[in-house]
Amino acid sequence: MANLSACAPPSRSHFVSALRLQESFLADLEKRALVWLADRAPDRVNSDHLTALGFTSQCIAGVCYVVARHHPYALLAGIVCLALNWLGDSLDGTLARVRNRQRPRYGFYVDHVTDTFAAFFLMGGMALSGYVHPVIAVGMLIAFLMLSIESYLAAHTLGRFRLSHWKLGPTEIRLLLVVGNLALLRYPSVTVFGKTMLLFDLGGSIAIAGMSLMLIFSALRHGAELYREERLP
């Protein structure tokens, strides 16, 4: 009789968290700030509350872009939402580590599945805002999701989860959005090489190109690394 145990999935108790790699411009400063906040967070606040705050805030930021189509100053409310999103999305894991209340599988899954839904709401709001062409907004969403998938695959196969690429991480992206929102109030359109285009169309096109290059570079590097590690005789 065949040994069925060989086909059984590995014990969940043997789950090993991937090494987190955060090498963005603001990583060191952000880490110190988050630990400071975690040390002073009220006992009644836990990581799930912060994850919910981050998710809800990013979704509302998408709504702010829709409202800004008719009321431009909703872009300022969007900045507040992005700040709350940073607080919730960045502090939830730090709080769990500081309090030694980590749930590696649950935390990884919930954090990133909520990021996926929140990205859909944010880019969907942009697509309906009138400040960016819907095709550009959808392109940014696709590029973000593809880059995320590559990171998750690398975490599973290589044991390294990269939170930043080329010194840019989620915090830097939020700051760029904040600057973009402020700029939209005064310069919704720009002229490039004699052609007038929406400011966020320009920024979005650069973002798509950048994420695409990051994806290709990471996929080639990780694919080559895995090939070397599992070279056939």
Order of alpha helices (4+ residues) and beta strands (2+ residues): beta-alpha-alpha-alpha-alpha-alpha-beta-alpha-beta-beta-alpha
